[in-house]
């Protein structure tokens, strides 16, 4: 019987070897190769057991103290922050919306005056924010309705997390727009949403039932789902009847000027 | 859920790029220990490991704009640290070779002289029985590896990095990197053989 080489057996351990199945079959038959593999495993066992001194819980803080004085100030021009890759995606969306608003304005009612153009732009943004809130509502509903069976040790929220991550950037841009437009109520709701979305995005993939319950409780206590639905409804109404005065935001009791 | 909202890596990067230097602190505090563990295994002593960690975070800060936002910051800074560590190891080996000094490193010293340790790979069983904890043996065995072998085995075995990722740090190709990993295990095996001889594999995993 032809024995396996040391290289093949080491490869087998690291699951790099294409012949893993063939080697496993060979190992069943060959006592000598099993012995050799056990000797290699002893080396891996020793490697696993070799300790690395723990630098301490506060190690990160100490590293920061050391390097902070050497970092220097990062001078940033305002426009540079727009080119951070994550923001770039959201920015792309907004740019596309503005172009769409412009084209829609040109195509639908030529010639167009400034007031009309503003209306079209506003309408496009109303649609965009409404869609964003719709997607956020889905994420919140998924969490609210996620089944937690008895005896389950962890709950996997990785899919929901990915969507929450995508929504954070988008949410921030809309919140900033709302602030700029003086729509405090909308900005405040989006701010609350952003915090919860961040919490979801930053949680571990696998949550303990207790941690999962804490997120759900927070969503419920703040009435987030309700607030999202109310704001979204207001936007839907505005979308359906653009010339009507924007509905009052019931969550805050203040009038939304525009999105 | 903590009341204070945790900042994700991507957000901390963004805030840092936006001029908020303190946002970088989050990244440093979050990833320092992981980078330290790799650096310690690479460098063989706490002093050099700390130097690698600090330099890696400084370099990452300077190159932050090149960081692709969709990548993982932890992986990125780990790779910067691995690159710096391998450079330091090569530099250290060159300096040691130039000096050609005899071994002066004690058993309990944190500093490891790669050349002298490499020559000290087959001490007598009696010496071994008296001496070292597994950690010390492992440190000596690792010191006998070339910088590339050491980098490859640390990244592959302890940190579970993929062959392609290691190849990138070594500036090599996949096949050559696989060979480097193999050579590293083979050398460690030879170096640890006297220590492991006559013991059951299972017992070895729990010693030290």
Interface residues (C-beta under 8 A of the other chain):
Chain A: X6 X7 X10 X11 X14 X16 X38 X39 X40 X41 X42 X43 X44 X45 X46 X47 X48 X49 X50 X51 X52 X53 X55 X59 X60 X61 X63 X64 X66 X67 X68 X70 X71 X73 X74 X75 X76 X80 X81 X84 X85 X86 X87 X88 X165 X168 X195 X198 X199 X201 X202 X203 X211 X214 X215 X218
Chain B: X1 X5 X6 X7 X8 X10 X11 X13 X14 X16 X17 X18 X19 X21 X24 X25 X28 X29 X30 X31 X32 X33 X36 X37 X40 X41 X46 X50 X53 X54 X57 X58 X61 X68 X69 X70 X134 X135 X137 X138 X139 X156 X157 X158 X163 X178 X181 X182 X185 X186 X188 X189 X192 X195 X196 X199 X200 X201 X202 X204 X205 X206 X207 X208
